[in-house]
Amino acid sequence: MPRTFPGTLRRMLLGLAAMLLLAAAVRWMVSRPVVRFSLGRATALVAAPGVKSFAVREEDGSWRLYGCSSRKPGDGQQLPGPVLGMPALQADGSAYVLTDEGLRWMHGSEALMPGGEVLLVIGHDLLPAGCRLEGVVGGDLPLLSAPMSAAGGPAGPRKLLLCEGAPKTPDLRTVFDAEGEAQLPAGAEPVLSRNSLAFAFVGARGWEAWSLDSPHLARRVVAEGCARPGAVFTPDGRALVVPGRTDGLWLLGLADGRLDLMADGNLGVSRRVAHAVGFRAQPPLMVAPGWGLDGWLQIFQTHLSGGGRTAFGTGFMHHYGVVLSPDGNLMVYAQASFDEKSDEPFVEELYAFDFARPGEAAQQLDTRAGGGAAQGPYFVGDKGSLVYIAQGEARRVELLPVPVREESP
């Protein structure tokens, strides 16, 4: 009897090869084209949603301001320095930096080479000792902090100061309400709203949200007993999403201080990776990681209006670091496996997912060492330009539209 096994095996291998080729062709047709650019060696990034510039800290400690169309190292303009702390970006792409000379401002443009006019906003001699630039509120005005008193030193609570009229007609004012000055606890970092004149931090009684609509007297509301980390402002800047005293997501209204239950769940804050949250669709959905019962960070979509909450996906990996494109259709996130209680190094992968094509798998973009601070990813500009640091290099990628498949006649 003739042996037919080799022929059968050959046919099986040919069939498998044909299937792999078909799968590769299908993946090519549905994958989003990615154009990659290297901006050179870097150690940190500063970016903000919708802003058409971003700042890169180079290996020598200097900072450079790039436009969202930059393609190579040196395309940006060097920021005045040495920079103390981190730069802060205005909505128009301009940048504030704190230096030994004082608070300075560099004008940004939408051109390929941002930056130009440099102004000294407030000289060093007019700033409180130990001053620190916290960022910008409302997308425009710098917020600074300084020790409450010389006796308190850098380790004590800090007062907060808003630089109204910056950069051309600066007026540095201490933030206070009817009860007294805003006091940022030692070691705390305020959360700043880019769409309203507001900021928040965890105070003695819970999350405090401060509104700066009045030039002379701020308004403070407090989420009593809600002190867990991770709070974020809603897209319109009118409310603060805070973790509940024990569980749940709550909305703290800035106008009236009302605290309303938004949804079950939690804001997945990890000590090992940066916390990032995005918003998409109308009415808006918050897209954020949350801790599951199995101990993994998983991405959820939660309705701000309350009630609805759905998981983006599940698996035996952590999913986190959410950023969304300006139109809300593209989500880039990180995936990794790590022990929250360990300090062992780990590797993370960056993925892109298209909400407009929910039936298609996420597309892997890059791999890098996990857990780095100020490494991105961040969307910049008003399209699909993404920046991040990987392998010690600042990278910008353009996520182009998925090619249209031609229909057979």
N, C-alpha and C positions, 0 to 999 in steps of 0.2 A: 504494500500500500504506500503510495507516495506521501511524503511529509509536506503538509500545507502550512505549517506554523510560520516559517519565514515569510511567505507571501502574505499571510494574514497580518503579521507584525508590520510588514512594509506598508500595507494599506492603512493600518491604524496610525502609523507615524505620519504618512502623507496627509491623512485626514486631520490629525492634530495640528500639523504645520499649517494647513489651510485655515483651520479655525483661528490659530494664533495670528496669521496674517490678516484675517477678516477683523478680528478684535482690534488689532493695531490700526487698521484703516478706519474703523468706526471711531476709535478713540481720537485719531487725528482729526476726523471730521467734526467732532463735538468739542475738542479741547480748545481752550482759549489761547490764542497766540500770546506769547510773552516776549517782550523786548527788554534786554537787560543792559544796564550801564553800571560801571564802577566809578565811584567818586573818591577812591583812594582810602588809605588807612584812616581809621576813626575809632573813637572810644565812646562817643555818646551822640544822641540825636535829640533835638527839640522840634516838635511839629504840633500843629493844631488843626482840627477838622475844617476843611474848606479853605484854609489859608494857602496862598500860592507860593509860599517860601518855606524853607525849613533851615535849621541851623545844625551844623556838624562840628563836633569837637575833634580836632586832629590830634595826632600822637604827641605833638609838642605842647599841648594844652591850649593852643589858640582855637578860636571859633571862626567859622566861615558861613556866610549866609548864601544859600543856594535858591534858585528858582525851581519850580516844579517841572521844568523842561531841561534841567541841567543833564549833561551827558558825560562829563569827564572831570577829573580833579582840577581844581582851580577855576572852574566855571563861575563859582560864587565870589563874593567880596568878603575880605577879612573883616571881622567885627573889631571895633576898638577894644583894647584890652590892656593888661590882663583882665579877663572876665572873672568876677567874684561870683561863685555860684553858677546859675544857669541863666541863659538869655530868656526873654519873654517876647512872644510874637503878637503884634497887633493884627486885626482882621485884614488890613490892607497889605500885609506882608512886611511891614516895618518891624524893627527889632529894638527892644530896650535891653541894655546891659548895665550892670553895676560894676564900676571899676574903682581904682584908688583915687581917681579924679572926681568921682561922683556918678550920678545916674546919667547915662548917655543914650542917645537915640540915633539909629541909622535908618534913613529913609529906604524903603523897599519899593520895587516896581514890579510890574508883571512881565518885564522883559527877561530874556534868558539870563542876563547878568544882573541880579538884583543888587540893591544897595547903592548909595551915593552920598547924599547930604548927611553929615554927622553933626548933631547938636549936643552941647552939654546942657542937660535939662536942669539939674540941680547939682551945684558944686559940692565937693566932699565936706567943706566946712559948714554947709547948711544942712547936712544930714545928721541924724542922731548917731552916736557911737554904736558900733555893732550892728549897723543897718543891714538888711537882707532883702533882696528882691524876691517876692513870692510869686509873681506872675501878673497877668492883666485880668481885670473884670470887665464884663460887657464887651470884650473883644478889643478894648481900646486903652483903658486907664490902668496905669501901674499901681499895684498894691505892694507896699513894703512893710517890714516889721522891724522892731528894735526892742532891746531889753526895756522892761518897765522902769528900771532904775539902774544906776551904775552899781548899786550894792547887790542887785539880783544877779548880775553877770550874765554870760551867754547861756547858762544852764537854767535860768529862771523863766518865768512867763514873759511873753512879748506883747507889746502894743502894736496895733495895726494902723497903717497910715495910707490914705488914698491920695494919689497925686493927680488932683483935678486940673483940667486944662492942659495937661501934657500933650505934646512936647513943647508947644510954642509959648503958652502962658501958664506955667506950672504953679500950683498952689497946694502944698503938702498939708493935709489935714488929718488929725487923729480921729479914728472912727469911734464914736460913742453913741449911746442911746440914753434914755432918761435914767437908767440905773448906773451908768458909768461907762468906762472905756471897754472896748473889745479886748479881751485878754486871751491870747493864744497860749495854751499850756506848753510847758517845756517839751520839746521833742515832737510836737504836733505839726502837721502840715495841713494848711487850709485847702478846701476844695473850692475852686473858683468857677463861677458861671461865665460862659462866654457870650451868652445871649441876654443877660440882664445884669444890672449892677448889684451883684450879690455874691456872697461867699459863705462858707460854712466850716465848722470844725467841732470836734467833741469837747464840750466844756464840762464843768463840774456836775451839771444836772442832765447832760445828754447832748445830743446833736443840737448846736445852735446855728441858725441861718440868719444872716444879717443882710438886710436890703439897704442900699445906699441911694435911694431915689431922692432924698432930701439932701441938699448940700451941707446942712448944719446938724441934723439929727437923724441917725440911722434907726431902723426898726429891726428888733430882734424877736425871733420866735424860737421856741425850744421844744424838742421832742423828748419830754421827760422820761428818763430811764433808758432811752435808746442810745446806747453808747458803743455798739459794736462797729467795726470799721467797714468801709466800702460805700458809703452814701454817695449819691450822684445827683446832679440837677437834671430835671426834665428838660427836653429840648427848648421849650419856651422860657425856661428860667423862672417859672412861677411857683415851682414846688421842688422839694427835695425828696428823693427816694431814700428812705432810711431802713436799716434792718430793725425789726421789732425788739422788744425787751428780751424775749425768749425765742421767738420765731416769727416768720412772716415778713412781708415787704409792705411798708407803709408810706403814705404820701403826707409830707408836712407842707401845708400851704404857707407861702411866704406872706401873703396879705393878711391872713386872719389867724395863723398858728394852728389851724385845725389839723388833726392827725387822723387820717382815714386809712383803713385796711385796703391795700391794693391787691395782694395775692398771697398765696402760700409760698413757702420756699425760703431761700436765703440768698445773700450776695456772696458768692464764692471767693473769699479772700484767702490767699495762700502766702505764707512767708517766703516761699521759694520762687514765685513768679510774680511779675507785675500785674496789678489788677487793671482790667480794661473792660469797658462797657460801650455798647453802641445802640443807636436807635434807628428804626426804619419804618416805612409805610405810614399811612394815614387812615384812621387815628394811629398814633405812634405805638410801636412795640419796642420794649426794651430787650435787647439781645445781650445776655450776660451769662457768665458761668455761675453755677451753683453747686454746692456740695450735695452729692447723693447719699443715700443710706449705705451704699457700698463703699463709700470713702473716696470716690472719684469726682473730679471736677467735670461737670457736663454743661453744655450750652443750652440755655432755655430762652424761649421767647415769651415775654410777659406783657399783657395789655396794661397800659397805664390807667385805663379807665376801670380796671378791676376785674377779677374773676378768671379770665382766660390765661392759661399758662401751658405751653407745650415744649417738649424736649426737641432739640435739633437732632440729636442722635445719641446713641449709647454705645458703650464699649469699654474694654478693660484698659483704657488709657485716659489721661487727663486732657481735656479740651478747654482752652482758655485763651486770653489775649485777644479778645474780639475787637476788630475794627471794621467799619462799614464805609463803603464808597459814598460820595455825596448824594447819589440817587437812591441809596439804600439797597440796591440790588446785589452788589458784590460784598461778600464777607470774607475777610482773611483772618485766620486764627492759627493758634499753635496747638500741637499735639505732642504729648510726651508721656513717658512712664517714669515716675519718680516717687520716692518715699518722702512724705511731708515732714517726717521727724528726723530724716537723715540729712547729711551735708554732702553726700556723694555726688560727684558730677553726673550730669545726664545730658542726653541729646534730644533736641526738639525739632520737629518738622513744621514748616509753614504751609498751610493749605489755603486755596481760594475756592469759594462756593458761590454759585450764581442762583439767587432766589428766583430769578425769572425762568430758570430751567431746573425745577426741583427734582426732576427725575434723573438727572445726571450726577455722577459722583463728583466729589470735591477733587480739585486738581492740585497736586503737590508742586510747590514753588521752590523750596529751598530747605536745607538742613543746616543746623548750627548748634553750638554749645548752648544749653538751656539756662534760664534763670538770670540772665544779665539785666542790669538796670539801664534804662534809657536806651534800649536797643531797637525799639519799634516792634512790630511794623506800625506805620502810620500812612493813611491816605493823605495826599497833599493835592491842592488844586481842586478843580471842579469836575475831574474825570476819573480815569482809572490809574493814576500814577501812585505808586507805592514806594515807600522808602523804609529801609531797615539796615541793621548792622549784622553781618554774619562773617565769621572767621576774621574778625578785626577789620572788616572792610565795609565802608558805607556803600550800599547798593540801592539803585533805583530801578524799578521795573515798571513797564507800561503793560497793563492788562487790556489787550485790544479786544474788540468785539469778536464773538465767535463767528467763524466764517459761515456764510449761508450755503447750505447744501442744495445743489441744483437738482431739480426734479427731472426724472426721466420722461421723455415725451410719450 
